[in-house]
Amino acid sequence: MTTELAREHEYETQDIMLNMGPQHPSTHGVFRMVLTIDGEVVRDVVPYVGYLHRGAEKLCETMDYRQGIGFMDRTEYLAAFNAELSYVQAVEQVAGLEVPDRAQWIRMILCELNRLSSHFMFTGAFGTDVGVFGTAFTFSFRERENVQDLFEEVTGDRMMYAYFRPGGLAWEVTDNFEQRVHEVLASSRQGISDMDGLLSDNEIFLARTKNIGIISAEEAIEWGMSGPSLRASGVPMDIRKDEPYLKYGEVDFDVVTGETGDVFDRFRCRLDEMRQSVRIIEQCLQRLEPGPILPDRMPRMLRVPPGEAYVRTEAPRGEYGVYLVSEGGNRPYRLKIRSACLSNLQALRDMVIGNYIADAVIILGSIDIVLGEVDR
Amino acid sequence: MTNDGANGDGGDTEADEAAEREAALARTIWADVDRALSGINASPEPGALDLIVTIPKAEVVRGLRVLKDDEQLNFDYLRNLTAIDHQADGITVVYHLYSTAAKHNVTIKAVLPNGDLAVDTATTVWKAANWLERETAEMFGVRFNGHPDPRALLLPEDMTDTFPLRKDHPLAEIEALQGEGMAYAVEEE
C-alpha cells in the first residue's frame, strides 16, 4: 500500500535524525547515540559519552594509594575486582611489592567469579535486548545473586568491594570460603547450561543475532577492541594467556574465539568463557593453601619510589589497564585508566551502519558496555 | 654501590650504572626498535615492564608508522594513548603499543614544550587513536594536528578554556578538602 502511494505521488524519502538516550533502557546506562535513518535502516550513528564522567583520574592524584582502590570500583562497577586488580598490580609493580601466593590465588578466584557475575549480567540484559523478555533476565540474575552473596560474605559489600590492597588482601576470607565457592560453582554451572539451552539454539534468537553487526579481525584490532568482543572476530588475544599475571600461567584453560565476529559470536564467546572461568576457579581451589595474605613488612603508609608502569589485565569486557606514574610520595603523579569499553565502543559506528534500528540496540548490547568505565 | 659512592669513587658508579642500563636494554627489544627507527633520533630507557622510547615530537607519528609497518615488530595494536603534565617541562604524550602476533610491547613518548602543545594525529596509523586523542586533547589542551573529529569526548562542549588534568587546574572545594585531610593524616603518621 505505502509503496503504491509512494509511486503514485512520487514521494521523496528523506533521512531523519533519531536521538536515542541518554535515558533509555536499552543503552545500558547513560549513553546517547544520534542515528541518521533512512526508513528503518541506519545510515550514520554518532555516539555521545561522558554523562558519567567523575574525574576519577584527577581525584586519584589527590588521594593516597589505598584510597584510590575505591575509585577503581566505581569505574568498572560490574567487575570491580578486576578493576581493583589492575590498580593494585600497578602500585605493586612500581613499588616493588611481592604478593604472597595465597593472596594471588584468592585474587584469581574472586576475579574469575566476578567474570561469571559480570557475564551473567550480560546474558540477562542481552536476552532482554533481543526480546527474550523476563526469562533470561530472571534466570541470569538468580545466578548472579549467588555470586554477589559470596562477595558480600567475603568483603562486606555487594558491589564496591575495595578488598584488594597493594601487596595482598584487606583481610582473610571467611572460614567456609572454599565450600561456598564450590556451592556457587555448582549453581553457576547449572546457570550457564540454562542460558545455553534457553538462547543458543533458539530460532528467533539466532535470526536476530546471526550475521548482524559483523566486524572483521583486522578492523577490530585497528579499533583497539579487546576482550570477548575482539575474540569473537577470531583473534585469540587474551592477556591471561599472552602475558600471564597472578598464577594464570599455572592453570589450564582455553582461549575461546569466534569465527565471523557477529553479534551471536560475541554472545557465544562470553558464554563459553564462563565455562573456562569455572575451570580456572576449580584449579585455584585445589592449589589454595593456608598462608599470609600480605607481605611481612608492609608500611602503614605506602610510599612509592619514582617510576612508571602500564599494567593491563583481562577484565570481563577486555583490557583494563592502569598507567601509573609516580614521582615518589604517597600518591600517584598521574594515573590513567585504559577503558576496554571506550575502545570497543569506538568500533560501534562501523558495526551499526547499514543495519536496522532494532539491530542497533542488540549490537550495542553485544559489546556489553559499562558507562562508568567509559566515562571514568 | 652506595659504598663506592661514599668512598668518593663516583666515576666507577656511573660506569656501573651505564653498564647496568645497557644490560637492561639488551634484554628488551631495543635492538629491533633501533633498527626500525633508523634515521629517527630516539632515546631508549629500559622501563619496569616495557621498553620506553622517547622520540622528538616532529617525528613521532612517522616513528609510530614505521613501528607498525615493520614486518618483525608489527605493532598493530594501540593499547593506550594519554599524556602526562610535567608542568615546566611541558606535556608528554605517551603511546602504548602492542603486537598481537609477536606479543611484545613498547611505550613511545613525545615531549611537547609548553609554547607549542601540538603533535600530529596518530589516527592515520591506528583508528583506535581517535577517541583517545579526543580525550587527551580536552583534558590537557594538547592539539592533535589533522584529527578527523576534534570534538570534546567526555567534557561538555562549551568547556574549551580549561583543562582538568593539568596540574594547575584547581580542584573543587570538596576534593581539595579531602586532599588536606590526607596531608593531615600523613603528618600524624
Boltz contact constraints between the chains, C-beta under 6 A:
constraints:
  - contact:
      token1: [A, 50]
      token2: [B, 154]
      max_distance: 6.0
  - contact:
      token1: [A, 53]
      token2: [B, 154]
      max_distance: 6.0
  - contact:
      token1: [A, 58]
      token2: [B, 164]
      max_distance: 6.0
  - contact:
      token1: [A, 58]
      token2: [B, 165]
      max_distance: 6.0
  - contact:
      token1: [A, 62]
      token2: [B, 179]
      max_distance: 6.0
  - contact:
      token1: [A, 64]
      token2: [B, 182]
      max_distance: 6.0
  - contact:
      token1: [A, 93]
      token2: [B, 48]
      max_distance: 6.0
  - contact:
      token1: [A, 221]
      token2: [B, 76]
      max_distance: 6.0
  - contact:
      token1: [A, 221]
      token2: [B, 77]
      max_distance: 6.0
  - contact:
      token1: [A, 221]
      token2: [B, 100]
      max_distance: 6.0
  - contact:
      token1: [A, 222]
      token2: [B, 127]
      max_distance: 6.0
  - contact:
      token1: [A, 223]
      token2: [B, 127]
      max_distance: 6.0
  - contact:
      token1: [A, 223]
      token2: [B, 128]
      max_distance: 6.0
  - contact:
      token1: [A, 224]
      token2: [B, 78]
      max_distance: 6.0
  - contact:
      token1: [A, 224]
      token2: [B, 128]
      max_distance: 6.0
  - contact:
      token1: [A, 237]
      token2: [B, 100]
      max_distance: 6.0
  - contact:
      token1: [A, 242]
      token2: [B, 103]
      max_distance: 6.0
  - contact:
      token1: [A, 301]
      token2: [B, 189]
      max_distance: 6.0
  - contact:
      token1: [A, 307]
      token2: [B, 48]
      max_distance: 6.0
  - contact:
      token1: [A, 309]
      token2: [B, 48]
      max_distance: 6.0
  - contact:
      token1: [A, 309]
      token2: [B, 49]
      max_distance: 6.0
  - contact:
      token1: [A, 310]
      token2: [B, 96]
      max_distance: 6.0
  - contact:
      token1: [A, 321]
      token2: [B, 80]
      max_distance: 6.0
  - contact:
      token1: [A, 325]
      token2: [B, 84]
      max_distance: 6.0
  - contact:
      token1: [A, 334]
      token2: [B, 84]
      max_distance: 6.0
  - contact:
      token1: [A, 336]
      token2: [B, 82]
      max_distance: 6.0
  - contact:
      token1: [A, 338]
      token2: [B, 80]
      max_distance: 6.0
  - contact:
      token1: [A, 343]
      token2: [B, 128]
      max_distance: 6.0
  - contact:
      token1: [A, 346]
      token2: [B, 130]
      max_distance: 6.0
  - contact:
      token1: [A, 346]
      token2: [B, 131]
      max_distance: 6.0
  - contact:
      token1: [A, 375]
      token2: [B, 154]
      max_distance: 6.0
